[in-house]
């Protein structure tokens, strides 16, 4: 009973943390666009939080730079369990054009485990929405 | 002000300190000076011709020498001051006493090329990460980078 309640509440209110680990800002703009009333992510219970301690889902953009690697792990560890990571954009998936540069570690999945990938450069708001919904469907 | 006028006035201001002067295209002037003369030359250009805007400092690794270019602009033309320093002893004087904004470019030059900027008020790193190993200068041509081994989550290809 309690398990079902926890599952229901998790699916109904995935609070998100928007995290940029070295992106060019294009994916971030698309995420902000996805949160606007036009796409209305809030009808799914999605709420943007300012701190990782309140979040359930981390929406990550950009490749992981050498400087941000430790900080990204620290932020990931601050998110209470159960936590999910959505990698938005081509850079977050593989490093894309930055792959192999001296200050880049690679995609998000080289550092923290990723649950859903949203391709695109930048990913469209509908694609980001679809990615989050697919992630919720997995629960 | 025409290019020819700028060149004439530059030569008048600097005299023998100019090793070479070139005007490859319109509104584009290249000066070559010795590295020791840089602060004096830049001060003369700033006060005499109004080259107050330091656009950027770029470095070129030419093997035995590093070529450093200081790109200046005024209302009429872009002027680049070239100077060459030996790779064995890479030292340039700072311009921060003349153009305070030069410090950001000088800090970057220091970490990317391993060039020592003498007299820089703040020699900290600028862009490179905190855990970067010392004596690794990514923009030098002989520096090689090996990409860290990537893992595929789930182990599938």
HADDOCK unambig.tbl for C-alpha pairs under 7 A between the chains (distance, minus, plus):
assign (segid A and resid 66 and name CA) (segid B and resid 129 and name CA) 6.28 0.50 0.50
assign (segid A and resid 67 and name CA) (segid B and resid 129 and name CA) 4.73 0.50 0.50
assign (segid A and resid 67 and name CA) (segid B and resid 130 and name CA) 6.63 0.50 0.50
assign (segid A and resid 100 and name CA) (segid B and resid 147 and name CA) 5.51 0.50 0.50
assign (segid A and resid 102 and name CA) (segid B and resid 145 and name CA) 6.33 0.50 0.50
assign (segid A and resid 109 and name CA) (segid B and resid 153 and name CA) 6.92 0.50 0.50
assign (segid A and resid 110 and name CA) (segid B and resid 150 and name CA) 6.80 0.50 0.50
assign (segid A and resid 110 and name CA) (segid B and resid 151 and name CA) 6.47 0.50 0.50
